[in-house]
Amino acid sequence: MSGAPCFVIAGAGGLGREVAVYALDAGLRVRGFLDDTDADPRRFGLDIPVLSPLDSYVPIAHDVVLVAVGDPGDRAVIAARLGVRGADFGQLIHPLAYVARPAALGPGSIVAPFATIGLNARLGPHCLINTHAGIGHDAELGAACVISPHAVVNGFARLGDGVMMGSSAVVAPRVMVGAGATLSAGAVVLAEVAAGATVWGNPARSLPPAPSGTRPVSAKAETGLDFKSGP
């Protein structure tokens, strides 16, 4: 076991704890978490330590790093920060997931229980395929896409970098979704979605623009909480 991979998980919140358990389910080792908050998995009965903040991470032999935060933009930024520190990004496929052969998964990919990856599907680095999600044959996902539970990307569909699919959202076959788009929970996407757009409904349509003079308020500014790593 001394030469076996040992996972280091960036993000010690709820998703991070789930990813740690996925690794344990697969009979793999978890050395610990990296987190910039006061998150402590031991408060939730998971006896795995927080090793350090992200920018203090020092890789050691056999470390394999995964980013376990749910926002696509944050996933990409954290991966870049850790890459500068020499992180070696691995893959984690839960033993109850199905990944067809051939299919291509980029470094940092996480495939949760009961997810399916179809024949000749291609996933960019740092994608998260959550429980019961499905990626169809010949579909392509860019870097750091997040596919929420029960969401489906059908055959030959194309997602750009950093796409967020809410729970039970569906992308129809051969449809293109631009980089940074958000597909709200339950959205049924039947036509191309522009980069950066947010769509909702069945059939999916864009949210109306914000009224003139308004500005978005972040969750942290509104509540004083930082949701990047979960609870």
Phi, psi and omega in degrees: 000344187298331180264004182283152177301149179227119189281139168241125190248121179274109185116111184253018177276203185300314179295319178300318179295321177298315181297321177300317179293325175302316180296317179296321176302326181275005180076022182257162182267149174236117181282324180163187183248157167244133183199141180265002181250188178267018179303138180221101181302337180294337175292343180251018175084011180254108188275066178228128188280159164273120187282318185184169166297164184302313187280002174254004183296132175239109181297147171234171183304136175079000174296138171229122189258140172231142176265123184238062169235153192268351180269127184301318179297317178295323178301314182294317181295315181295318177300319179295317179299317182284329176299321177299330181272007176089018181297142174255113185269130180253198175232151175226116177243115181297144182298342177264006173272161175240124176236117181291155173241121006270142166214154185239122179245130180285167178299144181085002180290143176233126179239115189277172180303139174069007171283156179230138177239119188278174183302131177063015172292150181229123180246131175288178181295147171066029174281147176240119178249107190277181188301135176063013175279157182227133174246118187284171180302139174065011175285155179230131177241135175285188184293145169060029173286146178239119181248110188283170183306136176069006175283154184225128170253111186281172187305138177066005174291157182228125176245132175286182180298143169067030177279138177248119175253121176288170182303133176066012172291153182227133170250122183292161180306139172068008180277144179258135176237123185288162182301139176074008179286154175239126178253111185295161180306131177080359180295141176243106189266112183251350182219166184304141178247130182289154176303135177078357182284156170243125182235156182209161171091181181223107357288155185295141177217159185286148171293146177293153179296153178294147177304149180303136177090353178269162176220149180292148177244125181289157177299324181292318179294325184284323189243345186081004181254151177248116186264009188299323183250013179084186183290000000 
